[in-house]
């Protein structure tokens, strides 16, 4: 189990080693992040925190910073430490000082949004989302990409190292099916709701309401199959090939099962197509391309024809499936990346269901 964290925002951030200090007088709303557990010299932490906030746009050009005395008092630091930090910031061109008035942010560049994009894995479909996301953002943001590989522990490490350094954290919350949901929920809760963006899957249990562009896996597959009933009516039996080791959403199986029950279809759910014995009047819903290839080869070794005695529906569009004339159900990956970026730029924290549809071809 991961370490448990308090539920309030201040305590959660303390749990990760951050202390939020509100400077009084000059900048009453500015909070400087300081990690007492970090072995980095204290003056360097001040420098990095201020640079990060300038780059994130939290600190605006010509905005006044807390005085040396204020930071010294708030952090219980020697004045020399704060003076050294401000001197380095001034030498690097990030701040300037005005005699008798104090220190001010000095930047001639327009601040770009800093975004951390955290995928569960890399795939051709994730790349479509990624490039659509970048294209929609244009030059208004810089994006860093990290992968959590379905691991809540790796996800926690990523957030621990990066909390407070970005304007937004765009997360695909897909984790291993045998993982206790609390293990990743507590990490998601440490990210302020207005900085969190969920991609591909919504998390209804979160206390806040983050921006979300999601698939509704059970209703999507059930609805797509219902809309294809004019093609599916000739198949009395349906088989879902869903590998258990692929970390696919269990909701896919739920939606498939609901359709079959509602339309009186015999059905089964299997892990692989390797041992499948083909029967006329059977339609297959296939997740992985290896199983799709296996089914196509099996059909070609019989007198059956795709789209007549045997039906095949594959998940997610590719050029090869188009060439093979394979029916596909798919979400619009490009729309997902574009929509998330557009809403983020417009500062709209709403939930949007991503389009999901069937491309009808000869295999059904």
Secondary structure by P-SEA (a helix, b strand, c coil): ccbbbbccaaaaaaaabbbbbbbccccccbbbbbbccccccaaaaaaaaaaaaaaacccccccccccaaaaaaaacccaaaaaaaaaaaaaaccccccccbbbbbbbcccccbbbbbbbccccaaaaaaaaaaaaaacccbbbbbbbccccaaaaaaaaaaccccccbbbbcccccccccaaaaaaaaaacccccbbbcccccccccccccccccaaaaaaaaaaaaaccccccccbbbbbccccccccaaaaaaaaaaaaaaccccccccccccccccccbbbbbccaaaaaaaaaaaaaccccccccbbbbbccccaaaaaacccccccaaaaaaaaaaaaaaaccbbbbbcbbbbbccccc
